[in-house]
Amino acid sequence: MHPNFLAWLQPSSTSAADSAAYRKVALAACFGTFIEWYDFLTFATLAVHFAVLFFPADDPVAGLLYSLATFGMGMVVRPLGAALFGSFGDRYGRRKVFIATIGIMGVATFLVGLLPTHAQWGWAATGMLLALRLVQGLAMGGEIGGANVYLAEHAPAERRGALTSVLQWMGGLGILASTLQIVLLQTWLSEADFKDWGWRIPFLLSALLLLASMKARLALHESPVFTELSRQNNTAKTPLLDCLRDRQTLGRMALLFFSISAGGGLLFFCSQVYASIYLKTVVKMDPVQVGWITLAATLCLFPLTYVCGALSDRLGRRPVVLAGLLLGAASILPVYAGLQQLAQQPVLVFVLLLIPVLAVALVTGPQTALLSELFPARTRYTAVGLPHNLAAGWIGGLSPYMVTLIAEKSGSALMGLGYPTALLLVALVVGYFFLPETRGADLNT
C-alpha cells in the first residue's frame, strides 16, 4: 500500500499524550469485549459437535438445527440484556455495567464446560445448556452497545472512525481464538478424546480469561461524557422511555435496526459463522482444513476493518457503509455457489471468502463511531444497545438457523442464502434513503 495513502487516511492533530491515554482506554475496553466474544462464539464454533453431544444422535440434521437454534436463542435474548444494562449504563455509568457483564458471561461460559451430555442426562443436559446460553445472551446484550458508546466518547472526533474501529476486531479475535484453539485440540487429540472431554477445554479456560478481563475492567475510568452529565445532574432517569418518546431518537433506532446493525450482523454471521458450517456440512471439506482457511480469512478482517474506519473519517460514514451493504447483497449467493465448485482448491476457497470479509469491514469499520454519533448523550447507551442487539440477535443471530432450515426444506443449500441476501437488500434501500452523514458529530450534546 502506498505510504501517501496511509498518511491520507490518518490526519490527526491529537497529541502523543492523548494518543497514549486513548490506547490505554481502548486496550482495557477491548480486552473485556474480546473475552465476551470468545465466550459467546466458542459455542458457535462447536455447533456441529454440540448437535451430537446435547441432542439425540439418531438424526444428525435435526441435531444440527437444534444446536443452531440454541445458539440463536442466545442472540434472541440479547435485546433484553441491552434494555436492562443499557438503562443502568445511562443512569449509573458505563464502567459499572462493564464489570457486571463480563462477570456474568465468564461464569456462564465456565459452567458450560462442566455440563453432562445428552447421553448422560438426556434432555435435562440440553435444558441446562439452553439456560446458560440465555444467560450468555443477556450479558452480551449489555456489553455490545456499551462498549461502542464508551470508546466513541473517548475518541477524538477527527479520527473517531479509525480509532473506534478496533472494537470491531473483537468479534474476529474471538472467532480466531476459539477456532485456533479447537483446531489445535482436534489436531492433537483423537476424535474420540475430543468428543469425550476435549471440547470442554475452551469453556473451562474461560475462568483464567475471566480473571484477567476483570482486572482490566476494574482499571477503567468513567466516560468523560457521562462524567460531565453527572456533574450537571443531567443523567436520564428513565432512559428507555425517553428514547421511545423522542421521535428523532426513535426514528434513528429504527434505522439502526433495519439497516446498519442488521446489515453488519448478517454479513458477520454469513462470513464468520455460517461459512465454516457450510464448508463442513455442505461442501464436505475436512474440518481441520476448514478451520485453517477460515482462520486465515478472519486475519484479513483486522486490517481491512481499520482501513474502512479510517476511510470513513475521510469520506464520511454513509458512503462506506452503503458500499459494504451493496457488496454483501451482490456477493453472498455467488460466493457460496463458488465454494461448492472449488472444494478441492483451498486457495481459491480462501480468496472467495475474502469478498464477504471485505463487505463486513466496510460496514463495521465505521460502525462504532456511527452508532454513537446518531444519538444524544443522555440516552446514548440505551438508544445504541437496544436496536443494535435486536438486529444482531433477531436478524443476524438467527440467520444461520434460518439459512439451514430453508435449505433443508427446499433441498437446496443455496436456496437458504436467499434469506440474508433479501434482508441485505432491505438494509441497503433503508440506508440509502434514511442514513444521515454523522462524521464529526459532537458527542457531548
N, C-alpha and C positions, 0 to 999 in steps of 0.2 A: 504494500500500500504506500502511495506517495506521501512523504512527510508533510508536504504542504496541506494535504487533505486532513491529516491528523491535527495540524495546527488550526485549520479552519473549523474543525469540529469542537475544539476546546478553548475558545477565547474565554479569559477569566481575569477579573480584577481582584479575585479573592486572595487574601494574604496567606503566606505559608502557615502562620499560626492558626488561622481559621480553618485551613485545609486539614491540618493535623488534628484539630479538635473534632472536625466533622468525621474524619476517619475513625476516631475512637468511638464516636456515637454509632456510626454505621456498622462497625465491627461487632459491637455489643448487641445491637438490634438484630443484625442479620444472622449472627450465630444462633440466637434463640429461634429465629424463624426457620433456619436450616434444620434444626433438631425437630421442630414441629413437622416440617415436610418429610424428613427422613422417617419419622414415626408413622406418619399418615400414609406415605406412599410405599413403604415396605409391604403393607397389606396388598396394594395393587400389584406389586411385582410378583407376589406369591399367589395371585388369584387362581392361576391354573392348578397349583398344588393344593390350595385350600378346597378346591372342588372335590377332591377325593379324601381330604383329611377331615372335613367338617360336614360333609353331606354324603348321602348313600352312594356307594361306589358302583352300583349296578347300572346307572345311567349317566355317563360322563358328560353328555351335552347338557342335561338338566342340572348336573352338579356345577358346571361352569356358569350357567345362567344364575343359579342361586348364589354362587360365590361373587359374581359381578354385582348382583342385586344387593348383597350385604355390603360390598364396597360402596355402592351407590347410596345406601341408607346413611352412611357417614356423611355423605355430601348433602343429602336432603335436610338433615338437621342443622347444617351449618348456619342457615339464616336465624334460627332460634338463638344460637350462640352469639351471632352478630348483634341481634336485638338486645340481648341481655348484657353482654360485656361492652357493647357499644355505648349503651346508656351509662354504664359505670364509667367508661372512659371519658365521656363528655362531662359527667358530673364530678368525678373524683380524680381524674388524671390518667394519662396513658400508662405510666410506669407501673402502677399497682395492678392494672389489668394484665400487663405483660408477665408479671411474676406469677399470677394465678393461672393463666392459660398454659404456660409451659409446665407447671407442676401437674396439672390435671392430665395433660397429654402424656407426659412421661410415665406417670403411674399406670394409666390405662394400657399403654403400649407394653410395659413390662409384664403386666398381668396376662396379656395375650400369649406371651411365651410360656406361661405356666398352665395353659388350658389343657384339659383332656381332649382327645379327638372323638369324632363321631363313633368310631369303632369301640371306644372305651365307655363313653357315657351317653351315646345316642344323641337325641335331639336336645338334651339338656346342654351338651357341649356347644351345639350350634347356637342355642339361645344365649349362652354366656358370651360367645364370640360377637353376636349381634349387639348385645348390650354394651360391650366395651367399644365396639365400632361407633355406636351412637355417642358415647362419652367423648371419644376422639373427635367426632364431628362438631360437638358443641364447643370444645376447646379451640378447634381450628377456626370456627366461625368468629370467635372473639379475637383471634390472633391476626388474621389476614388484613382486615380493614385498618386495625390499629397500627400495624407495622407500616402500612402505606402512609398514614397520616403522620406518624412520629418522624419518619425520615424526611418527608417532604417539608415539615415545619422546621427542620433544622437546616435544610439545604439552601445555598444562595440562589436567588431567582434566576440569574443568568446561566447557571449550569444545573438547574434543578432536574432536567430530563436525564442528563448523563449520570449525575451523582446518585439519584434515586433508583436508576435502572438496576443497580447491583442487587436490590432486594429481589428482583425477578430471577436472579441467578439461583435463589434458594430452592425453588422447586426443582430446577435442573440438578442442583447439587444433591438434593435429597434423593432423586432418582438415581443419580450417579453413584452415590454412596451405597444405597440399598442394592442396586443392580450389581455393582462390583463385588460387594460382599457375598451376594448369593451365587454369582458366577464362580467365585473362588471356592466357596463351600461345595458347589456341585462338582468342581474340578478335583478337589482334594478328597471328598467323601464318596463312598459308593452310593448308588441310587437308593438302596435300602436304608443306609445310615442317614442320608439326608431326609428321607421320608419319615424315619423313626424319630430322630431328635435334632438333626442339623438345621431344620427350618426354624427352630426355636431361638437359635443364637442371635440373629439380628434384633429380636424383640428383647431378649434378656440384656444385651449390650446397651440398650437404651437407658438402663439405670446409671451407667457411667456417664453417658452423654447428658442425662438429666442433671447430674451434679455439676458438670462443667457449665451447662447453659444457665442454671440457676445463679451461679456465681457471676456470670456475665450480665444477667438481667438485674441483679442486685446493684451492679455498678452503674446502671443507667441513671441519668438525671432527667427530670421532667422536661417536656417540650417547652421551649420558650414562649410559644403562642399560648399554650394552656396556662403557663405561669402568669402571663400578663392578664389573661381573662380572670384568673383567680384574684390577682391584685386589684382589679377593677370591680370585683364581685359581680362579674357578668357571665358566669357559667350557667348553662342551661339546667333548669330544674326538671323539666320533662322533655328530654331531647327527642324521643321518638314522636311524641305528639307535636312538638314544634316542627319537625320535618314534614309531617303529614298535613299540617295547617298552612305551610308556606307553599304557594303554587309553583314558584320558580324552583325551589328545592325539590318538591315532589316530581316536577317535570324532568329535572335532571337525574333524579333517582331512576325514573323510568328509562331515560336514555342510557344510563349505566347498565340497567338490567337487559334491555333488548339489544344493545349494540356493543359497547366497549367490553364489558365483563363477559357477556355471553360469547362474543367472538373470541376473546382471549381464552376462555375456558374450553370452548370447543376445539380450538386449534391446539391447545396444550394437551388435551386428552387424546386427540387424534394422532398427534405427533409423538408424544412421550409415554402414553399409557397403552392405547389400543394397538399401536404399531407392533409392539412386542407380542401381544396376544395374537394378533393376526398372523404374524410370521411363524409363530409356533403352531397354531391350531389350523390355519387355512393353508398357508404355503408349505407347512410341514418341514421347516428348516430345523436344523439341530439347535436345541435350546441354548447350549453354551455359545455357539456361533452367533445366535440372535442377540445374546447378552452383550457380546463384544461389539457387534455392529451398532446396536442402539446406544451403547456407551460412547462410541466414537461420535455418533451424530449429536448426542447430548453435549459433548465437549464443545462442539462448534456453536452451540446456542449461546455460550457465555460471551465471546467477543462480539457476536452479531447483536445481542441484546444491548450491550453498551454502546455500540456504534449507532444503533437505531435511536436510543435515548438521546445521544449527543446530536444526532441529526434533527431530532425534534426541537432541540434548543436553537437550531439554525433555521429550519424550515417551518417550524410550528408543529404542534401535536396532531392537528387534524389531518394533514396530507399523509403523514407517516402511518397513522393508524388505519386510515381508509385504504392505503396501499396494501397493508397486511391482510385486511378483510377480503379485498379483491383477489389477492394471490391465493389465499386459502380456499375461497369459494371455487376458484377456477381449477385448482390443482388436486384436491383431495381424491376425486374419482380417478383421474388419470394416473396419479402416483400409485394408488393401491392396485389398479389394474396392472401397472407395470411390475409391481412386486411379485405378482403371480407368475409373470413371464420370465423373471430374472432370478428365480430361486437358486440356480446353480452358479450365479455370478455375484458373489457377496460385495464386490467393489461397486458394482452398479446399483445394488440394493442400497448401499450407503449413500451414493450420490442422489438417488431418488428421495431418500429420507431427508436430505438437506433442504428440499423445497418447502415442505411444511414447517421445518425448523426455522427457515427464514421468515415465513409468514408469522409464526409465533413471535419472533424477535421484533418484527415491525409493529405488532400490536402491543406487546408487553413492555418493550423498551421505554416508550413514553408513558406507560400506563400509571406508574406510581405517582408521577408528578401530576398527570392529567386528573386523576381521581380526586386528589385534594384540591386542585385549582377550581374544581366545579362548585365547591360548596363553602358556605360561611363557617368561620372558626368555631362558633358556639355549638353547632350540631354536626361538625365535620366527621367525627368518628362514627356516629350512627348513620349519617347520610351516605358515607362511603361503604361502611361494613355491610349494611342490610342488603341493598340491591346487588352488591358485588358477590356476596355469598349466596344470595338467591340464584343468581345467574350461574355462578361456578358450580353450585350444588345441584340445582334442579335441571340445568341445561348441560353444562359441561360434565358434571359428575355422573349423570345418568346416561350419557351418550354411549359409553362402551356397552352398557347393558342393552340400550335401545338398538344399537347397530347389530349386536349379536342376535337379539330377538327377531328383528326384521329379516336378517339374513337366514335364520333358521326357518321362519315361517314361509319365506319366499323361495328358499332353496338356492339363493344366490348370495355369496359373500359380499359382492359389490353392491347389491340392492340396498343393503343396510346402510351403506355410506351416503345414500341419498338424504338421510336424516340430517347429519351435520352440514352437508352441502346446502340444503334448503335453508337451514337456520342461519348459516353464514351469509347467505344472500339477503335474508331479512335484516341481519345486523348491518350489512353494507348499506342497504337502502335507508334504514333509520339513521345511521351515522351521516350519510351524505346530506340528508335534508335537515337534520337537527343538531349535529355536533358542532358546538361553537369552538373558536380558537381561544385557548386559555393561556398560552405561553406568557410567562412573566407576571401572572396574576399575583396580587398582594394577599398572602395567606393570613395576615393579621386582621382582616376585615370579616 
